[in-house]
Amino acid sequence: MKRFANVLLCASALSMLGTAALAEEITIATVNNGDMIRMQELSSTWEEMSGHTISWVVLEENVLRQRVTTDIATGGGQYDVMTIGTYEVPIWGKQGWLVSLNDLPASYEIDDLLPAIRGGLTVDGELYAAPFYGESSMVMYRTDLMQKAGMTMPEAPTWSFIREAAAAMTDKDAGIYGVCLRGKAGWGENMALLTATANSFGAKWFDMDWNAQFDSPQWKEALTFYIEMMNESGPPGAANNGFNENLALFQTGKCGMWIDATVAASFVTNPTDSQVADSVGFVLAPDNGLGKRGNWLWAWSLGIPAGTQKAETAKAFVEWATSKEYLALVAENEGWANVPPGTRTSLYENPEYAKVPFAKMTLDSINAADPQNPTVDKVPYVGVQFVAIPEFQGIATAVGQQFSAALAGTTSIDDALANAQALTTREMQKAGYPK
């Protein structure tokens, strides 16, 4: 561990050393992505400072969701800290399943958290999870292919421009496709993209009485636009492509544009992994002039289950891992481009981080999303690319299967929407909505 890191973290150490009279071991469940693995590696710093130890449970994303959901719903008490997302926090916080973090010390600078990210983790004024990294979605595009097409990408494009540019950039004989978008079925795969896209078309999942809205003209316009554009300018087999598949296509020069998570920016600009690293530009996700852009909002965050017997020690770790000092620790060890993005205003005011080519567009994209008011019309739910109700995960996975089939051409757009309307209505009635 570099000497700078230990010096820098002394202030946090003083805060945390007094959190427990005796050394404790806490159990942390987290997802197996690069940022979380780095947190695990750097956590020896916290253990040395605090005298506490950590037992790590590192899981694939779908397995993590299943295990922590089961544990917290049953009060199992297996974990003291959980890595959870913006979807879970409002639901679990409202249920009283999470420990409030409103009493974090002044040194934590809670007001430094980006308002959009903090808002998605807050219920009735209580912060129920601390953001480890935040993301939105944006357009990543090949500057060389855009120039070759004789077009100029605006900083805030419309969907019609994206479709026109995609067609102009496509060269199927050369294996280059103008646009790559998620088509793989799943509430966190194609439905994340399509729900955010639909918001910008004026569509919504439910009206104020919790009636499903897939029979609306706005949903038909959004889904038709997506499928027609992908048929014109997308890669073959797009219905099987999720984040990882599209990342590989973009990095190997097969995509003119990719609209996806801002966290991908560090991957597509890394010359070790990306063949197009020196010709990538970034702009806001598209809109239709209705006041909402087609971008989402997400944060992987650290929450403390209400059933823990080690709340103070758990809170001390959460404070450290989501602090300004932790960001500085990562920068010192890994470089500024690898700092967990999208959580703190001060990070984006740092002149060193400002040199990262995608820093500003990530922040602008996050600020363009509003989880409290995600749609053009008023709706009874919060969440941008999801609806923060327990039933959403299952319903959206089933809807995603319908829309993926429409993209594959095995069902029609009209049938996919009709099936989505019927299954959503059925499940919401079974769940007792409106409540």
Residue, then its C-alpha position, 0 to 999 in steps of 0.5 A: m500500500k502506498r505511503f500517500a494512501n495511509v497518510l491521506l486516510c488518517a482523518s477517516a481512521l480517527s473517525m472510525l476507530g471509536t465506532a466499536a469498543l471491541a474488534e469485530e468481523i463483518t460479513i460483506a456481500t458484493v458483486n464480482n465486478g472490477d470496482m468491487i474487487r478493487m474495493q476488496e483488495l484495498s480494504s486491508t487499509w480499513e482493517e489496519m486502521s480500524g482493527h476490525t476484519i472483513s469476511w467477503v462473499v463475492l458473487e455473480e450479479n444475479v446470484l447476489r441479487q437472489r441471496v441478499t433479497t432472500d436474506i433481508a426479506t427473511g431477516g436471515g442476518q447473514y450479511d452486515v453490509m450488502t451491495i445493492g442497487t437503486y432498484e432495491v433501496p427505495i423498496w427496502g428502505k420503505q419496508g424498514w429493512l435497511v439502517s438509515l445513514n443520516d447520522l454519518p459524521a459531518s466529515y463524510e460530507i453527505d451534501d457532496l453526494l450528487p443530488a440525482i444519485r442521492g435522491g435515488l437512495t433516499v426515502d422520506g428524507e432518509l438515506y438508506a444506502a451510500p453510493f459506491y459508484g453511479e452511472s447513467s447511459m450515453v451515446m458512445y460513437r466512432t468519431d472517424l466513422m461519423q466524419k466519414a459519413g459527412m455528419t457532425m454529432p451534436e452534444a444533445p442528439t435527437w433519436s431521429f439524428i441517431r437513426e439517420a447517422a446509424a444508416a449513414m455509418t453502416d457498411k454491412d459488407a465491411g461488417i460495420y453496423g451503425v448502432c448497437l443496442r441491447g436486445k437480450a431479454g431481461w429487466g436489467e438488459n433490454m428493458a433497462l434500455l427500452t424503458a429509458t428510451a420509452n420515457s423519451f417518447g412520452a411512454k410510461w409503465f403505469d398511469m396514476d391508477w397503476n393501469a399498464q400502458f403498453d397499449s398506448p401509442q407512445w409505447k408503440e412508437a418507441l418499440t417500432f422505432y427501436i426495432e426498425m432502426m435495429n433492422e436497418s443498421g444493427p448487427p445480426g443476432a441483436a436479440n441475443n446481445g446484452f452489455n457484454e456482447n455490445l461492448a465486444l462489438f464496439q471494441t473490435g470496430k463493429c459498431g458506429m454508435w453504442i448507447d449504454a452505461t457510462v461506466a463503459a467509457s473507461f473500457v472503450t477508451n482503454p488501448t489495451d482492450s479497445q481497437v478504437a480507443d483513439s476515436v471514441g466520442f461521447v454525447l448525451a443519450p437522445d431525446n424527442g424534444l419532450g423534455k426527457r432524454g433516453n438515459w437511465l440512472w443507477a448506482w451500486s451502493l452499500g447498504i446495511p440490513a436492519g437485522t445486523q448485530k454490528a451496525e456501527t462497525a458496518k456503518a464505519f466501513v460504508e463511510w470509508a468505502t464511499s468517502k472522498e478519501y477512498l476515491a483518492l486512494v484509488a487514484e493514487n494506486e490505479g489512476w484517476a480513470n479508474v476511480p469509482p465515478g458518479t457519486r460526488t460533486s467534488l470529484y467532478e470539481n477536481p482538475e485532475y479528474a477533469k482530464v479524464p475524457f469521459a468525466k464531464m459527459t458522465l456527470d451531465s448524463i447523470n444530471a439529466a436523469d430524474p428518478q423522482n420524475p422519470t416520465v413526461d407525464k406524472v406517474p405513481y412510481v420512482g425509478v428511471q429504467f425501472v419501477a421501484i415496486p417489488e413486482f417489477q423484476g418479474i414482470a419486466t423480465a417477462v415483458g423483455q422476452q416479448f420485446s426480444a422476440a419482436l426484435a428477432g422477428t418471431t413475433s410482431i410488434d403489435d403482438a408483443l405489446a398486447n402480450a406485455q399489456a396482458l401479462t402486466t395487467r394480470e400480475m398487477q391485479k394479482a398483487g392487489y394494485p392499486k393499493 
